[in-house]
């Protein structure tokens, strides 16, 4: 116990001294470790690391980072056990060629926040260094699984990266071997969600206080079963669709950003929706346009559940589920490329509450595979 108290005291002392030195230095250089990300973009990880400050218990918290304006960043920690949260506003600076996060303001218990930030500085330094080591492959749109030795944490990890993930590109980090704090394969860090805070809802980042709940497999319960109706052929933006009379046409409002669409509304006011989107192409190769269109769609969503993302270039589809952190609902979405005409990439956008879609997969898939 005495060793732990001494260690925490040393952590407080080190962080306070470091912040004082940063504040007093006139030669600080503000750096942006994520120049490709836009203000409002964010990610959240489920941090289940053990061994933090010598404890064998998982920290069990959400760790989020969001880019703000003027090269500022917001770091947020949400404890899942006791509900406490900590918010740090600051910027990254260059010190002897390395980037470190300089906290400018804090919300939450200041003493607890200082201890947590000492650990986060170590974590962000490690994540940034590892991502940089593999940046060339990630820029070439290659997913990676690499072994890593986190020396200051005394842990050997398997880090899995996906090139389309914002910021650190990290999907998960798990133990290579069994050690004093965890079994082989134990996942210490896992991407939970990512997105972009809408202009009309800038506080979405601070309202994510729990793990998302969602469906990924077929639901056998017939509570939300949709029965087929009389078939009908419809045109939507000059594209012929085979639907049935469960679907209703909804006139769009271009001035408000709403397009013509078809809705299915049997259990709610809008169980599912089909709409067509046209995206101006900037490259000659169709596959490159599809990649850019799909990834652009990913980055501009409000809150994507990371575990649901599936980019199928052969099938020319993107699947994902969006999460409403306030009411807990998830919405399944599928984008389907319909090809390029007159320099426009046409994409069919299908969305439905995930419990509706997974209760009626055969019904919806028969419509979307036409």
C-alpha positions in Angstrom: 0.0 0.0 0.0 2.8 2.4 0.9 4.5 1.7 -2.4 1.2 2.5 -4.2 0.8 5.8 -2.4 4.4 6.7 -3.1 3.9 5.8 -6.8 0.7 7.9 -7.1 2.4 10.8 -5.4 5.3 10.6 -7.8 2.7 10.6 -10.7 1.1 13.7 -9.4 4.4 15.4 -8.9 5.7 14.4 -12.4 2.5 15.6 -14.2 2.4 18.9 -12.3 6.0 19.6 -13.0 5.6 18.7 -16.6 2.6 21.0 -17.1 4.5 23.8 -15.3 7.4 23.4 -17.6 5.2 23.4 -20.7 3.4 26.5 -19.6 6.6 28.4 -18.8 8.4 27.4 -22.1 8.2 30.0 -24.8 9.3 27.7 -27.5 6.3 25.3 -27.6 5.3 24.3 -31.1 1.7 23.3 -31.6 1.4 20.1 -33.7 -1.5 18.3 -35.3 -1.0 14.5 -35.2 -4.2 14.0 -37.2 -4.2 16.5 -40.1 -6.6 14.4 -42.2 -9.4 14.4 -39.6 -11.9 17.2 -39.5 -13.1 19.2 -36.5 -16.0 17.3 -35.0 -14.6 13.8 -35.8 -14.3 11.5 -32.9 -13.5 7.9 -31.8 -14.3 6.0 -28.6 -12.5 2.9 -27.3 -13.5 0.5 -24.5 -10.4 0.6 -22.3 -10.2 -2.7 -20.4 -6.5 -2.7 -19.6 -5.4 -4.4 -16.4 -2.2 -3.5 -14.6 -2.8 0.2 -14.8 -1.1 1.7 -11.7 -0.4 -1.9 -10.5 -4.1 -2.9 -10.3 -5.3 -6.3 -11.6 -8.8 -4.9 -12.1 -9.7 -3.7 -15.6 -10.0 0.1 -15.7 -13.4 -0.5 -17.6 -13.8 2.9 -19.1 -14.5 4.7 -22.4 -11.6 6.6 -23.8 -12.6 9.1 -26.5 -10.8 11.7 -28.6 -12.4 14.4 -30.7 -10.8 17.0 -32.9 -11.9 20.6 -32.2 -11.1 23.9 -34.0 -7.7 25.6 -34.1 -5.7 22.3 -33.7 -7.3 21.7 -30.3 -8.4 18.3 -29.2 -10.9 17.1 -26.5 -10.0 13.9 -24.6 -12.8 12.3 -22.6 -12.9 9.4 -20.1 -16.2 7.9 -19.0 -16.0 5.3 -16.1 -18.5 2.6 -16.8 -18.5 1.4 -13.2 -19.1 4.6 -11.2 -20.3 6.9 -14.0 -17.6 9.5 -13.4 -16.4 11.4 -16.4 -13.4 13.6 -17.1 -13.0 16.0 -20.0 -9.7 17.5 -21.1 -9.3 20.3 -23.6 -5.8 20.9 -25.0 -3.5 20.5 -27.9 -0.5 18.4 -29.0 2.9 20.0 -28.8 6.3 19.0 -30.1 8.9 18.2 -27.5 12.3 17.0 -28.7 10.6 15.7 -31.9 7.8 13.9 -30.2 4.2 14.9 -29.8 2.7 15.2 -26.3 -0.8 16.3 -25.2 -0.8 19.6 -23.2 -4.0 20.0 -21.1 -5.4 23.5 -21.1 -8.6 22.9 -19.1 -10.2 20.0 -17.2 -13.7 19.1 -16.2 -14.1 16.6 -13.4 -12.3 15.9 -10.1 -9.0 17.6 -10.7 -6.9 15.2 -8.6 -8.4 12.1 -10.2 -8.2 13.7 -13.6 -4.4 14.3 -13.1 -3.8 10.7 -12.3 -5.9 9.5 -15.3 -4.1 11.9 -17.6 -0.7 10.5 -16.5 -1.8 7.1 -17.8 -3.5 8.6 -21.0 -0.2 10.4 -21.9 1.5 7.0 -21.9 -1.4 5.4 -23.8 -1.5 8.2 -26.5 2.2 8.2 -26.9 2.2 4.5 -27.5 -0.8 4.5 -29.9 0.7 7.4 -31.9 4.1 5.8 -32.2 2.7 2.5 -33.3 0.4 4.0 -35.9 3.2 6.1 -37.3 5.3 2.9 -37.7 2.7 1.4 -39.9 1.5 4.5 -41.7 2.8 3.7 -45.1 0.8 0.4 -45.3 -2.3 2.0 -43.9 -2.2 4.9 -46.4 -2.2 2.2 -49.1 -5.5 0.9 -47.7 -4.1 -2.2 -46.2 -5.5 -3.7 -43.0 -2.9 -5.0 -40.6 -2.4 -7.3 -37.6 1.0 -6.8 -36.0 2.8 -7.8 -32.8 3.9 -5.0 -30.5 6.0 -4.7 -27.4 4.7 -1.8 -25.1 7.7 -1.5 -23.0 6.5 1.2 -20.5 3.4 -0.9 -19.9 5.4 -4.2 -19.8 2.9 -5.9 -22.2 3.1 -7.7 -25.5 0.1 -7.1 -27.7 -1.4 -8.0 -31.1 -2.6 -4.7 -32.6 -5.2 -4.9 -35.3 -5.6 -1.9 -37.7 -8.1 -1.0 -40.4 -7.1 1.7 -42.8 -10.5 3.5 -42.7 -10.6 4.0 -38.9 -10.0 7.7 -38.0 -7.2 8.8 -35.8 -5.0 5.9 -34.6 -6.5 3.4 -37.1 -6.6 0.9 -34.3 -9.4 -1.6 -34.1 -8.2 -3.6 -31.1 -5.2 -4.6 -29.0 -5.0 -8.0 -27.3 -2.5 -9.9 -25.2 0.0 -12.1 -27.2 0.6 -14.2 -24.2 -0.7 -14.9 -20.7 1.0 -12.6 -18.1 0.5 -11.5 -14.5 -2.5 -9.2 -15.5 -4.3 -11.1 -18.2 -4.8 -14.3 -20.3 -3.6 -14.8 -23.8 -6.0 -13.2 -26.2 -7.5 -10.8 -23.6 -8.6 -7.7 -25.4 -7.3 -4.6 -23.6 -8.5 -2.0 -26.0 -11.3 -2.1 -28.5 -12.8 0.5 -30.9 -16.5 0.9 -30.0 -17.8 3.7 -32.1 -16.7 6.7 -34.2 -18.3 9.5 -36.2 -18.6 13.2 -36.7 -20.6 15.5 -34.4 -23.3 17.2 -36.5 -23.4 21.0 -36.5 -26.9 20.9 -35.0 -25.8 18.4 -32.3 -22.2 19.3 -31.3 -22.5 17.7 -27.8 -23.1 14.2 -29.0 -19.5 13.4 -28.1 -20.1 14.1 -24.4 -23.3 12.2 -24.2 -21.8 8.8 -25.0 -21.8 7.2 -21.6 -22.3 3.5 -22.2 -21.5 0.6 -24.5 -23.8 0.4 -27.5 -26.4 -2.4 -27.8 -27.2 -3.7 -31.3 -28.0 -6.8 -33.4 -25.7 -8.5 -35.9 -27.4 -11.8 -36.5 -30.8 -13.0 -37.7 -33.7 -12.7 -35.1 -36.0 -15.7 -35.0 -38.7 -14.0 -32.9 -41.6 -13.2 -35.1 -42.8 -10.1 -33.2 -41.6 -7.8 -36.0 -42.2 -10.1 -39.0 -43.2 -8.4 -42.2 -45.3 -10.4 -44.6 -45.0 -9.9 -48.4 -47.6 -7.9 -50.2 -48.6 -7.3 -53.8 -45.6 -6.6 -56.0 -45.1 -3.3 -57.7 -42.4 -1.7 -59.8 -41.5 1.9 -59.0 -39.0 4.5 -60.2 -36.8 6.5 -57.9 -34.5 9.1 -59.5 -34.8 7.2 -62.9 -33.8 3.9 -61.2 -36.3 1.0 -61.4 -37.0 -0.8 -58.1 -39.0 -3.9 -57.4 -40.9 -3.3 -54.2 -44.3 -4.3 -52.8 -47.3 -2.4 -51.4 -45.8 -2.4 -47.9 -43.8 0.6 -49.2 -45.0 4.2 -49.4 -43.6 7.1 -51.5 -42.4 10.1 -49.6 -41.9 13.3 -51.6 -38.5 15.0 -50.8 -37.7 18.6 -50.1 -34.4 19.5 -51.9 -34.2 22.8 -50.1 -34.1 21.0 -46.7 -31.7 18.3 -48.0 -34.4 15.6 -48.2 -34.7 13.5 -51.4 -37.6 11.4 -52.8 -37.7 8.1 -51.0 -39.8 5.0 -50.2 -40.7 4.2 -46.6 -41.9 1.1 -44.9 -44.0 1.8 -41.8 -45.7 -1.1 -40.3 -44.5 -1.0 -36.6 -43.2 2.6 -36.4 -43.6 5.8 -38.4 -40.6 4.7 -40.4 -39.3 1.1 -40.1 -37.2 1.3 -43.2 -36.3 3.6 -46.0 -34.8 3.5 -49.5 -33.3 6.6 -51.1 -30.9 7.2 -54.0 -27.8 9.4 -53.6 -25.7 10.8 -56.4 -22.0 11.5 -55.7 -19.8 13.5 -58.1 -16.8 11.3 -59.1 -13.2 12.7 -59.1 -11.4 9.6 -60.4 -11.6 7.6 -63.5 -11.4 4.2 -61.9 -14.7 3.1 -60.5 -13.3 1.0 -57.7 -11.4 4.0 -56.4 -14.6 6.1 -56.5 -16.5 3.4 -54.6 -13.8 3.2 -51.9 -13.7 7.0 -51.5 -17.5 7.3 -51.5 -18.0 4.5 -48.9 -15.3 5.8 -46.6 -16.5 9.3 -46.9 -20.0 8.0 -45.9 -18.4 6.4 -42.9 -16.6 9.5 -41.7 -19.6 11.8 -42.0 -22.0 9.6 -40.0 -23.0 10.8 -36.5 -22.1 7.7 -34.6 -21.1 4.4 -36.3 -20.9 1.1 -34.2 -17.4 0.0 -35.2 -18.1 -3.8 -35.0 -20.9 -3.5 -37.7 -18.8 -2.0 -40.5 -18.4 -4.2 -43.6 -16.9 -2.9 -46.8 -17.4 -5.3 -49.6 -15.7 -4.0 -52.8 -16.5 -7.1 -54.8 -20.2 -6.8 -53.9 -20.0 -3.0 -54.1 -21.7 -2.6 -50.8 -21.0 -0.9 -47.4 -22.9 -2.0 -44.3 -22.9 -0.4 -40.9 -25.2 0.3 -38.0 -25.6 3.8 -36.5 -26.2 4.2 -32.8 -28.4 6.8 -31.1 -26.6 7.1 -27.8 -29.6 8.9 -26.2 -32.3 6.3 -26.8 -30.1 3.3 -27.4 -31.5 2.4 -30.8 -29.3 1.2 -33.6 -30.1 1.6 -37.3 -28.8 -0.8 -39.9 -27.7 0.8 -43.2 -26.5 -0.6 -46.5 -25.1 1.4 -49.3 -25.1 -0.3 -52.8 -23.2 1.2 -55.7 -25.3 1.3 -58.9 -22.4 2.5 -61.1 -21.3 5.7 -62.8 -23.2 7.7 -65.4 -22.2 11.2 -66.6 -19.5 11.4 -63.9 -22.0 10.7 -61.1 -21.8 7.6 -58.8 -25.3 6.5 -57.9 -25.6 4.8 -54.5 -28.7 3.1 -53.2 -29.1 3.9 -49.5 -31.2 1.5 -47.5 -31.7 1.9 -43.7 -33.9 0.2 -41.1 -34.0 -0.2 -37.3 -31.7 -3.1 -36.8 -34.3 -5.2 -34.9 -36.6 -4.7 -37.9 -33.9 -5.6 -40.5 -32.6 -8.7 -38.6 -36.1 -9.9 -38.0 -36.7 -9.8 -41.8 -33.4 -10.4 -43.4 -34.7 -12.6 -46.2 -37.5 -10.1 -47.1 -35.2 -7.0 -47.3 -32.3 -8.9 -49.0 -34.5 -10.0 -51.8 -35.4 -6.4 -52.5 -31.8 -5.2 -52.2 -30.3 -7.9 -54.4 -32.4 -7.1 -57.5 
